[in-house]
Amino acid sequence: MTETTGMTDLGPAALRMADLLDGVADGQLARPTPCEEYTLGDLVDHVGGLALAFTAAAAKDRGEATARGGTGDAARLGPDWRTRTRERLAALAEAWRSPAAWEGTTRVGGVDLPGGVAGRVALGELVVHGWDVARASGQPFACDRPAPDAALWFVSQSAGPGREAGRAGVFGPAVPVPQDAPPLDRLIALSGRAPSWRPPE
């Protein structure tokens, strides 16, 4: 991330997510996830939807894609969901490589916000939901240091201690972790997930 523009490359997080989705077997789509309301299939559909929404947000498109919040429904997944979602994630990363995406005001989830904030939200979604997918499907999750740092900064600013109102409908209650926990664990905990979460046997 540069100090002058606040830009960061969403490409590594988007590629990581696509690779994780490739590792999800069709027989795993009914498994639970750290998002209590979502099965893994629901979460996969949500990721595809958020990729479309944030790609549109980068272009300052105030149409249907950015007008409402994201949902997830495994029933909407077709047989080509891996290919389709990888293409959407690649388009997302490319859209946020434009400096114009990080400037001005845009909309996502029906909420108007600065472009730079929307970019950080997109990064946070990719990192946190990438972790969700990995845990639910039994895959390892490795994350380059700048991504959790940037996402943690944003979540802390919007929903950290003293900003509980910002968590409503977005995050569950924060989970306590040691102050010296790694940035990824602190991000996951602040988003309302236990870093130790594993699917039930």
C-alpha positions as CSV (number, residue, x, y, z in Angstrom):
1,M,0.0,0.0,0.0
2,T,1.3,3.4,-0.9
3,E,1.0,6.4,1.5
4,T,0.1,8.7,-1.3
5,T,-2.9,6.9,-2.8
6,G,-3.8,4.2,-0.3
7,M,-3.8,1.7,-3.2
8,T,-3.1,-1.9,-2.6
9,D,-3.0,-4.8,-5.1
10,L,-6.0,-7.1,-4.5
11,G,-4.5,-9.6,-7.0
12,P,-2.7,-11.9,-4.5
13,A,-5.8,-12.2,-2.3
14,A,-8.1,-12.7,-5.3
15,L,-5.8,-15.4,-6.7
16,R,-5.6,-17.1,-3.3
17,M,-9.3,-17.2,-3.1
18,A,-9.7,-18.7,-6.6
19,D,-7.1,-21.4,-5.7
20,L,-8.9,-22.2,-2.5
21,L,-12.2,-22.5,-4.4
22,D,-10.6,-24.9,-6.8
23,G,-9.7,-27.1,-3.8
24,V,-13.4,-27.3,-2.7
25,A,-15.0,-30.6,-3.7
26,D,-18.6,-30.6,-4.7
27,G,-19.3,-33.0,-1.9
28,Q,-18.1,-30.4,0.6
29,L,-20.6,-27.7,-0.4
30,A,-23.0,-28.6,2.4
31,R,-20.4,-28.3,5.1
32,P,-20.7,-25.6,7.8
33,T,-18.4,-22.6,7.8
34,P,-17.3,-20.0,10.4
35,C,-20.2,-17.9,9.0
36,E,-22.9,-19.5,11.0
37,E,-25.7,-18.6,8.5
38,Y,-23.8,-20.0,5.5
39,T,-22.9,-23.5,4.3
40,L,-19.7,-23.7,2.2
41,G,-21.9,-23.6,-0.9
42,D,-23.7,-20.5,0.3
43,L,-20.3,-18.8,1.0
44,V,-19.0,-19.7,-2.5
45,D,-22.0,-18.0,-4.0
46,H,-21.5,-15.0,-1.7
47,V,-17.9,-14.7,-2.9
48,G,-19.0,-14.7,-6.5
49,G,-21.5,-12.0,-5.7
50,L,-19.1,-9.8,-3.8
51,A,-16.6,-10.0,-6.7
52,L,-19.2,-8.6,-9.0
53,A,-20.3,-5.9,-6.6
54,F,-16.8,-4.6,-5.8
55,T,-15.8,-4.7,-9.5
56,A,-18.7,-2.5,-10.2
57,A,-17.8,-0.3,-7.2
58,A,-14.3,0.2,-8.6
59,A,-15.9,1.6,-11.8
60,K,-18.3,3.8,-9.8
61,D,-21.2,1.9,-11.2
62,R,-24.3,2.7,-9.1
63,G,-26.5,0.1,-10.8
64,E,-28.0,-3.1,-9.4
65,A,-24.7,-4.8,-8.6
66,T,-23.9,-2.1,-5.9
67,A,-27.4,-1.3,-4.8
68,R,-27.9,-4.1,-2.1
69,G,-26.0,-6.1,0.3
70,G,-24.4,-9.5,-0.5
71,T,-26.2,-12.8,0.0
72,G,-25.2,-16.4,-0.4
73,D,-27.3,-19.3,-1.7
74,A,-25.8,-22.5,-2.9
75,A,-28.8,-23.2,-5.0
76,R,-27.6,-20.5,-7.4
77,L,-24.3,-22.4,-8.1
78,G,-24.1,-23.9,-11.5
79,P,-21.7,-26.7,-12.7
80,D,-19.2,-24.1,-13.9
81,W,-19.0,-22.2,-10.6
82,R,-15.2,-22.6,-10.2
83,T,-14.4,-21.1,-13.6
84,R,-17.0,-18.4,-13.3
85,T,-15.9,-17.3,-9.9
86,R,-12.2,-17.3,-10.8
87,E,-13.0,-15.0,-13.8
88,R,-15.0,-12.7,-11.5
89,L,-12.1,-12.6,-9.0
90,A,-9.6,-11.8,-11.7
91,A,-11.9,-9.0,-13.0
92,L,-12.1,-7.6,-9.4
93,A,-8.4,-7.5,-9.0
94,E,-7.9,-5.8,-12.3
95,A,-10.6,-3.2,-11.6
96,W,-8.8,-2.1,-8.4
97,R,-5.5,-1.7,-10.2
98,S,-6.8,1.6,-11.6
99,P,-5.9,4.6,-9.5
100,A,-9.4,6.0,-10.3
101,A,-11.0,3.2,-8.4
102,W,-9.4,4.5,-5.2
103,E,-10.5,8.1,-5.7
104,G,-13.8,9.8,-5.2
105,T,-16.9,8.2,-3.9
106,T,-18.6,5.0,-4.8
107,R,-21.3,2.6,-3.6
108,V,-21.3,-1.0,-2.5
109,G,-24.0,-2.9,-0.6
110,G,-26.3,0.1,-1.0
111,V,-23.9,2.3,1.0
112,D,-22.0,5.3,-0.3
113,L,-18.4,5.4,0.8
114,P,-15.0,6.7,-0.4
115,G,-13.3,4.6,-3.1
116,G,-10.3,4.0,-0.9
117,V,-12.5,2.6,1.9
118,A,-14.3,0.4,-0.6
119,G,-11.0,-1.1,-1.8
120,R,-10.0,-1.9,1.8
121,V,-13.4,-3.5,2.4
122,A,-12.9,-5.7,-0.7
123,L,-9.5,-6.7,0.5
124,G,-11.0,-7.6,4.0
125,E,-13.7,-9.6,2.4
126,L,-11.2,-11.6,0.3
127,V,-8.9,-12.3,3.3
128,V,-11.6,-13.2,5.9
129,H,-13.7,-15.2,3.5
130,G,-10.6,-16.9,2.1
131,W,-9.9,-18.0,5.7
132,D,-13.5,-19.2,6.0
133,V,-13.3,-21.3,2.8
134,A,-9.9,-22.8,3.9
135,R,-11.2,-23.8,7.3
136,A,-14.5,-25.1,6.1
137,S,-12.8,-27.2,3.4
138,G,-9.8,-28.4,5.4
139,Q,-7.2,-26.5,3.3
140,P,-4.2,-24.5,4.6
141,F,-4.4,-20.7,4.5
142,A,-1.3,-18.6,4.0
143,C,-1.6,-14.9,3.7
144,D,1.1,-12.3,2.7
145,R,1.6,-9.8,5.6
146,P,0.4,-6.6,4.0
147,A,-3.1,-8.0,3.3
148,P,-4.1,-8.8,6.9
149,D,-2.4,-5.6,8.2
150,A,-4.5,-3.5,5.8
151,A,-7.7,-5.4,6.4
152,L,-7.2,-5.3,10.2
153,W,-6.7,-1.5,10.1
154,F,-10.0,-1.0,8.3
155,V,-12.0,-3.4,10.5
156,S,-10.4,-1.8,13.6
157,Q,-11.5,1.7,12.3
158,S,-15.0,0.7,11.5
159,A,-15.9,-1.9,14.1
160,G,-13.2,-2.0,16.7
161,P,-13.6,-1.3,20.5
162,G,-16.0,1.6,21.0
163,R,-17.5,1.2,17.6
164,E,-19.8,-1.7,18.2
165,A,-22.6,0.0,16.2
166,G,-20.5,-0.6,13.1
167,R,-20.6,-4.3,13.7
168,A,-24.4,-4.6,13.4
169,G,-25.3,-6.9,10.6
170,V,-21.7,-7.2,9.4
171,F,-19.7,-8.9,12.1
172,G,-20.5,-11.1,15.1
173,P,-19.1,-10.3,18.6
174,A,-15.3,-9.9,18.6
175,V,-13.5,-13.0,20.0
176,P,-10.7,-12.3,22.6
177,V,-7.2,-13.1,21.5
178,P,-3.8,-12.2,23.0
179,Q,-2.5,-8.7,22.1
180,D,0.6,-10.3,20.6
181,A,-1.4,-12.6,18.3
182,P,-0.5,-12.5,14.6
183,P,-2.3,-9.9,12.5
184,L,-4.3,-12.6,10.7
185,D,-5.6,-14.0,14.0
186,R,-6.5,-10.6,15.3
187,L,-8.3,-9.8,12.1
188,I,-10.3,-13.1,12.2
189,A,-11.1,-12.5,15.9
190,L,-12.2,-8.9,15.4
191,S,-14.5,-10.1,12.6
192,G,-16.3,-12.3,15.1
193,R,-14.6,-15.7,14.4
194,A,-12.5,-17.9,16.6
195,P,-9.0,-18.4,15.0
196,S,-9.2,-21.9,16.3
197,W,-12.4,-22.7,14.5
198,R,-12.6,-26.1,12.8
199,P,-15.7,-27.8,11.2
200,P,-17.4,-30.4,13.5
201,E,-16.3,-34.0,12.9
